Amino acid sequence: MKIETTPREDHQVTMTVELEQDKMEGAKRRSARQLAKRGKIAGFRPGKAPYNVIVQQYGEQAIIEGAVDILLEEIYPKALEEAELEPGAQGSLEEMESLEPPKFVFTIPLRPEIDLGDYRKIRVPYKYKKPDEAEVDAKLEELQKMYANTEEVERPIEDGDYIKADVVGKKVGAEGDDAIVFEKLDHPFFITTEKREDEEPFVGFVKKMIGMSVGESKSTSKKFSKDHEDENLREASVKYKITVNVVHGSTIPELDDEFAKKLGAGETVAEMREIIGQDLERESVSEYDDEYFTALIDKIKEGATIKYPPQILEREVEMVIADMSQRLSQQGMEFEAYLKMQDTDLEKFTEEEARPAAEKRLERGMIFDELAQLEELEIAEGALESEFNQTLMGLASQGFNLDNVKGGARAQKEIANNVAQQSAAQLMTRMTLDRMKDIATGDFEKAQKEAEKAAKKTEKEAAKAAKEEEKAEEPKEVEVPEEKGEEASE
């Protein structure tokens, strides 16, 4: 077997395999026997007909096709092993270059490869800032507005009111007199001084009604730009007549203990402020972390080398579309209906949204997994058990009870295994993110230096203790006093 491999730019290899002619002849005879066993040939028992008779019965082409299948099944794994190739996806037969000798041309997608470079030198400071009291006040004010009651009022219009008004807009000028371009009768408007891009009939219109009262009318004009999206309004001057019909004001609830109880945020204003502050902090930490780690991974990617074949990306694209379809289904919407609402089709959605999202998800996932492996992160058994129990408690708070699962012990075990896998994935994700953050902020390098310093100190102390112990064990010389008298002389 002769093998030639040619690397391609898309992280694939073209592998050409040439066999000896006798391999094809042997495969043709095996193919003929298989055909003979599946059918009946007059005058012969199944599988016992001579080769030339089988050829006459089924034709040379059928036998060759069977022989090619036999050879592919046998030589493909052997060729991969001999060429020392590790496929990242199923290879494909591009062509049968010749039959004499048999010569096959394969395309082999290689396993994804990633080199993170010197990622430990990357520094991205972590600058999270805890929400202050002003932000808590703003959140409480927002909640007060959400729980406000509206009622009809006789006073002039204020910011935050809901009104109904007649609005008629007419073009003005030599050619546009009395041409109505906008008409809304008894139309509801929310009064706000904030800028809203989708405001009708133009941005900033509703704040012009502040101070008006029920039954009052006024006019206001607008000169539109030459590049306005509505061709009929380009460079047009329009005069709008406004007549207020109804004004509904909002009654904001008092910020007291009763409001705290209504929100379910403690019993007192102080408890409510504390709970709201904690909620704000969790939300802000989550938002900041999303931005921080996205920026950090992108920074790592700048110095990384990432290679993968197109088949891997295509599989990720399919997963992105499947995930999107599942989420829409959970919301009661079909994927096809969503595409129609977005004025797009599957091909356009795939190229403009799914593929870029899949590429980003694939590469970030590869970076994440490689970093966890390089840092040799391992989950401690106790930590996994704790995470598993917390996940179960979270499910229990949503009304799920593992003991009530239908299907008996087998179904319970399967769900428990799924929960365990989910818990392990969550824990590894947090561990990896923590390590990434420690490296990027310099905390990991600092901890390493402190650990090395402590180890050297311990080593010195151990050496000193060993010397002292050795010195203490050395034998001491004992002086023997001289004997006196006769015994001594003897």
C-alpha positions in Angstrom: 0.0 0.0 0.0 1.4 3.3 -1.1 0.2 6.5 0.7 0.7 10.1 -0.2 -0.6 12.9 2.0 -0.9 16.6 1.0 -1.8 19.2 3.7 -4.5 21.7 2.8 -5.0 25.3 4.0 -8.4 24.4 5.7 -6.8 22.0 8.2 -7.5 18.9 6.1 -5.3 16.5 4.3 -5.7 14.9 0.9 -4.7 11.3 1.3 -4.0 9.2 -1.9 -3.9 5.4 -1.3 -2.6 3.1 -4.1 -3.0 -0.7 -3.7 -1.5 -3.7 -5.4 -3.7 -5.1 -8.2 -4.1 -8.4 -6.5 -5.9 -6.7 -3.7 -8.6 -5.6 -6.1 -8.9 -9.0 -7.7 -9.3 -10.6 -4.2 -11.9 -8.0 -3.3 -13.8 -8.7 -6.6 -14.0 -12.4 -5.8 -15.3 -11.7 -2.3 -17.8 -9.3 -3.7 -19.0 -11.9 -6.2 -19.4 -14.5 -3.4 -21.5 -12.0 -1.4 -23.7 -11.3 -4.4 -24.1 -15.1 -5.0 -25.2 -15.7 -1.4 -27.9 -13.0 -1.5 -29.5 -14.3 -4.7 -30.2 -17.6 -6.5 -28.3 -18.8 -9.6 -29.9 -21.7 -11.4 -28.0 -24.9 -11.0 -25.9 -23.8 -8.1 -26.3 -23.8 -4.3 -26.1 -20.3 -2.7 -22.6 -19.0 -2.8 -21.2 -22.0 -4.8 -21.4 -20.6 -8.3 -18.1 -20.0 -10.2 -16.9 -16.5 -10.5 -17.5 -16.2 -14.3 -21.1 -17.3 -13.8 -21.7 -14.7 -11.1 -20.2 -12.1 -13.4 -22.7 -13.1 -16.2 -25.6 -13.0 -13.7 -24.9 -9.6 -12.0 -22.5 -7.8 -14.3 -19.0 -6.6 -13.9 -20.0 -3.2 -12.5 -22.0 -4.6 -9.6 -19.0 -6.7 -8.6 -16.6 -3.8 -8.8 -18.8 -1.6 -6.7 -19.0 -4.3 -4.0 -15.2 -4.7 -4.2 -14.6 -1.0 -3.7 -16.8 -1.0 -0.6 -14.9 -4.0 0.7 -11.5 -2.3 0.1 -12.7 1.0 1.6 -13.8 -0.7 4.8 -10.4 -2.4 5.2 -7.9 0.1 3.9 -9.2 3.4 5.3 -8.4 2.7 9.0 -5.1 1.1 8.1 -4.1 4.0 5.9 -4.9 6.5 8.7 -2.8 4.5 11.1 0.1 4.2 8.7 0.0 7.9 7.7 -0.3 8.8 11.4 -3.4 10.9 10.9 -5.9 11.7 13.6 -9.2 12.7 12.0 -11.4 15.3 13.7 -14.5 14.2 11.7 -15.4 11.5 9.3 -13.3 11.5 6.1 -14.7 11.3 2.6 -13.8 9.5 -0.6 -13.3 12.2 -3.2 -12.6 10.0 -6.2 -11.6 6.6 -7.4 -8.6 7.7 -9.5 -8.0 4.3 -11.1 -9.0 0.7 -11.0 -5.7 -0.7 -12.3 -4.1 -0.3 -9.9 -6.8 0.6 -7.4 -6.1 4.2 -6.3 -8.3 6.1 -3.9 -8.3 9.8 -3.0 -9.6 10.8 0.4 -10.2 14.1 2.2 -9.4 13.8 5.9 -10.5 16.5 8.3 -7.8 16.8 11.1 -8.4 17.2 14.8 -8.7 20.8 16.0 -5.5 22.2 17.2 -4.9 25.2 19.5 -1.8 26.9 20.9 -2.6 29.6 23.5 0.8 31.2 23.2 2.2 32.9 26.3 -1.3 33.5 27.8 0.1 33.8 31.4 1.6 37.1 30.5 -1.7 38.7 29.5 -3.0 41.3 31.9 -6.5 42.6 32.1 -7.3 44.4 35.3 -10.6 43.5 37.1 -12.2 46.9 38.0 -15.7 45.9 39.2 -17.4 48.7 41.1 -20.2 47.9 43.6 -23.5 49.7 43.1 -23.7 52.8 45.3 -26.7 54.1 47.3 -27.7 56.4 44.4 -28.2 53.3 42.2 -30.3 51.6 44.9 -32.4 54.8 45.1 -32.9 54.7 41.3 -33.9 51.1 41.4 -36.4 51.8 44.2 -37.8 54.7 42.2 -38.2 52.4 39.1 -40.0 49.8 41.3 -42.3 52.6 42.6 -43.2 53.5 39.0 -43.9 49.9 38.1 -46.3 49.6 41.0 -47.9 53.0 40.4 -51.7 53.4 39.9 -53.0 55.5 37.1 -56.1 57.6 37.3 -57.7 60.4 35.3 -56.5 63.9 36.4 -57.6 67.5 35.6 -54.1 69.1 35.9 -51.7 69.9 33.1 -49.7 67.1 31.5 -46.5 66.1 33.3 -43.6 63.8 32.6 -44.7 60.2 33.1 -48.4 60.7 32.3 -50.4 58.6 29.9 -52.7 60.6 27.6 -55.0 60.3 24.6 -54.9 62.9 22.0 -55.9 63.7 18.4 -52.8 64.5 16.2 -53.1 65.5 12.6 -50.0 66.4 10.5 -50.2 68.4 7.2 -47.6 69.4 4.7 -47.0 73.1 4.4 -45.7 75.0 1.3 -46.7 75.8 -2.2 -47.2 72.2 -3.3 -48.1 70.6 0.0 -50.9 72.6 1.6 -53.5 70.5 3.4 -51.8 67.2 2.4 -52.3 65.0 5.5 -49.2 62.9 6.1 -50.0 61.8 9.7 -53.3 61.2 11.5 -54.0 59.5 14.9 -57.3 60.1 16.6 -57.7 59.5 20.3 -54.3 57.9 20.2 -52.5 56.9 23.4 -49.1 58.5 24.2 -46.7 58.0 27.1 -45.2 61.3 28.0 -41.4 61.2 28.6 -38.5 63.6 28.2 -36.2 60.7 27.3 -35.2 60.2 23.7 -36.9 57.3 21.9 -35.8 56.4 18.3 -39.2 54.8 17.5 -41.3 57.8 18.6 -44.1 58.9 16.4 -44.5 61.1 14.5 -40.9 62.2 15.2 -38.3 62.0 18.0 -39.1 64.4 20.8 -42.7 64.9 19.8 -44.4 63.9 23.1 -42.5 66.2 25.3 -44.0 69.1 23.4 -47.3 68.2 25.0 -46.1 68.8 28.6 -48.1 71.6 30.2 -51.2 71.1 28.0 -54.6 70.3 29.6 -57.6 68.3 28.6 -59.5 70.1 25.7 -56.6 72.3 24.8 -55.1 72.4 21.3 -51.8 73.6 20.0 -49.7 73.3 16.9 -46.1 72.4 16.3 -44.0 72.2 13.1 -41.2 69.9 12.0 -38.8 70.3 9.0 -37.6 66.8 7.9 -34.1 66.1 6.5 -33.4 65.3 2.8 -32.3 61.8 3.6 -35.3 60.9 5.8 -36.4 57.2 5.5 -39.9 58.2 4.3 -39.5 59.6 0.7 -42.8 61.5 1.1 -41.3 63.5 4.0 -37.9 64.3 2.7 -37.2 68.1 3.0 -40.9 68.5 3.9 -42.2 70.9 6.5 -45.2 69.5 8.4 -47.5 71.3 10.8 -49.1 69.1 13.5 -52.2 70.0 15.4 -52.6 68.4 18.8 -55.8 68.2 20.8 -55.7 66.6 24.3 -58.6 64.3 25.1 -57.7 62.5 28.4 -54.8 62.7 30.9 -54.0 59.9 33.2 -51.5 60.6 36.0 -49.6 58.1 38.0 -50.0 57.8 41.8 -46.6 56.6 43.1 -46.8 54.4 46.2 -45.0 55.6 49.3 -41.6 54.2 50.1 -42.6 52.6 53.4 -42.8 49.3 55.2 -46.1 48.4 53.4 -44.4 48.8 50.0 -41.6 46.6 51.2 -44.1 43.9 52.2 -45.9 44.3 48.8 -42.6 43.7 47.0 -41.8 40.7 49.1 -38.5 42.3 50.0 -38.5 42.2 53.8 -40.7 43.7 56.4 -39.1 47.2 56.6 -37.7 49.9 54.3 -34.2 49.1 55.7 -34.5 45.4 54.9 -35.9 46.3 51.4 -32.9 48.5 50.7 -30.5 45.8 51.7 -32.3 43.1 49.6 -32.5 45.4 46.6 -28.8 46.3 47.0 -27.9 42.6 47.1 -30.0 41.9 43.9 -28.4 44.9 42.2 -24.9 43.7 43.1 -25.6 40.2 41.8 -26.9 41.6 38.5 -24.0 44.1 38.2 -21.4 41.4 39.0 -22.9 39.1 36.4 -23.0 41.8 33.7 -19.4 43.0 34.5 -18.1 39.4 34.5 -19.7 38.7 31.1 -18.0 41.8 29.7 -14.7 41.1 31.5 -14.3 37.4 30.5 -15.5 38.1 26.9 -12.7 40.7 26.6 -10.2 38.5 28.3 -10.9 35.5 26.1 -10.7 37.7 23.0 -7.3 39.0 24.3 -6.1 35.4 24.7 -7.4 34.6 21.2 -5.2 37.4 19.7 -2.1 35.5 20.8 -3.5 32.1 20.1 -3.2 29.8 17.0 -6.5 28.0 16.4 -7.0 25.4 13.6 -10.0 23.3 12.8 -11.6 21.8 9.6 -14.8 23.2 8.1 -16.8 20.1 9.2 -16.3 21.0 12.9 -17.7 24.5 12.3 -20.6 23.2 10.3 -21.5 20.9 13.2 -21.4 23.9 15.5 -23.6 25.9 13.2 -26.2 23.0 13.3 -26.0 23.1 17.1 -26.6 26.9 17.2 -29.7 26.6 15.0 -30.9 23.6 17.0 -30.5 25.5 20.3 -32.3 28.5 18.8 -35.1 26.4 17.6 -35.5 24.7 21.0 -35.6 28.1 22.9 -38.2 29.4 20.5 -40.2 26.2 20.9 -40.2 26.6 24.7 -41.6 30.1 24.1 -44.4 28.7 21.9 -43.0 29.8 18.6 -41.9 27.8 15.6 -38.4 28.5 14.1 -39.9 29.0 10.6 -42.4 31.6 12.0 -39.4 33.4 13.7 -37.6 33.6 10.3 -40.7 35.1 8.7 -41.0 37.7 11.5 -37.4 38.7 11.0 -37.9 38.9 7.2 -35.2 36.3 6.5 -34.8 32.7 5.4 -32.7 29.8 6.7 -29.8 30.4 4.3 -29.5 34.1 5.2 -30.0 33.5 8.9 -27.3 30.8 8.8 -24.7 33.0 7.1 -25.4 36.3 8.9 -26.2 35.1 12.4 -25.7 31.4 13.1 -22.3 30.9 11.5 -20.6 34.0 13.2 -22.1 32.9 16.5 -21.0 29.3 16.0 -17.5 30.4 15.1 -17.2 32.5 18.2 -18.7 29.8 20.4 -16.4 27.1 18.9 -13.2 29.1 19.3 -14.0 30.4 22.8 -14.9 26.9 23.9 -11.6 25.6 22.5 -9.7 28.3 24.4 -11.6 27.6 27.6 -11.0 23.8 27.4 -7.3 24.2 26.5 -6.7 26.6 29.4 -8.3 24.3 31.9 -6.2 21.4 30.6 -2.9 23.4 30.7 -3.6 24.6 34.2 -4.3 21.0 35.3 -7.5 21.9 37.0 -9.1 19.1 38.9 -12.4 18.9 40.7 -12.2 17.8 44.4 -14.7 15.1 45.3 -16.1 17.2 48.2 -16.6 20.2 46.0 -18.5 18.1 43.4 -20.7 16.7 46.1 -21.5 20.1 47.4 -22.3 21.4 43.9 -24.5 18.4 43.2 -26.5 19.0 46.4 -26.9 22.7 45.6 -28.1 21.9 42.1 -30.7 19.5 43.5 -31.8 22.1 46.0 -32.2 24.6 43.2 -34.4 22.1 41.3 -36.4 21.3 44.4 -37.1 25.0 44.8 -38.7 24.9 41.4 -40.9 22.0 42.5 -38.8 19.1 41.2 -38.5 16.0 43.4 -36.1 13.2 42.4 -38.0 10.7 44.5 -41.2 11.3 42.4 -39.7 10.7 39.0 -41.6 8.1 36.9 -39.6 5.1 35.7 -38.3 3.9 39.0 -34.7 3.6 40.2 -33.3 3.4 36.7 -34.9 6.8 35.6 -33.8 8.3 38.9 -30.2 7.2 38.4 -30.2 8.5 34.9 -31.4 12.0 36.1 -29.0 12.0 39.0 -26.1 11.2 36.5 -27.2 14.1 34.3 -27.4 16.4 37.3 -23.9 15.3 38.4 -22.5 16.0 34.9 -24.2 19.4 34.9 -22.7 20.1 38.4 -19.2 19.0 37.3 -19.5 21.3 34.2 -20.6 24.3 36.3 -17.9 23.7 38.8 -15.1 23.4 36.2 -16.4 26.5 34.5 -16.1 28.5 37.7 -12.7 27.1 38.4 -11.4 27.9 35.0 -12.9 31.5 35.1 -11.3 32.0 38.5 -7.9 30.8 37.3 -8.2 33.0 34.2 -9.0 36.0 36.3 -6.2 35.3 38.8 -3.7 35.0 35.9 -4.9 38.2 34.1 -4.9 40.3 37.3 -1.4 39.0 38.4 -2.8 37.4 41.5 -1.8 33.9 40.4 1.8 35.0 39.7 1.9 36.7 43.1 0.5 33.6 44.8 3.1 31.4 43.1 6.0 33.6 44.2 4.6 33.6 47.8 4.3 29.8 47.7 7.9 29.5 46.4 9.1 31.8 49.1 7.3 29.9 51.7 8.6 26.6 50.4 12.2 27.9 50.5 11.7 29.1 54.0 10.3 25.7 55.1 13.2 24.0 53.3 15.8 26.2 55.2 14.1 25.6 58.5 14.0 21.9 57.9 17.7 21.9 57.0 18.5 23.9 60.1 16.5 21.5 62.3 18.2 18.5 60.7 21.7 20.0 61.5 20.7 20.7 65.1 19.4 17.2 65.5 22.5 15.7 64.0 24.7 17.8 66.3 22.6 16.7 69.3 23.2 13.0 68.4 27.0 13.3 68.2 28.8 11.2 71.1 30.5 13.3 73.8 34.0 12.4 75.3 33.8 11.2 78.9 36.8 11.9 81.3 37.8 8.8 83.5 39.2 9.9 86.9 42.6 8.4 88.0 42.4 5.6 90.6 44.4 6.1 93.9 46.2 3.7 96.2 47.3 0.2 95.7 44.5 -0.6 93.3 45.7 2.1 91.1 49.3 0.9 91.1 48.4 -2.6 90.4 
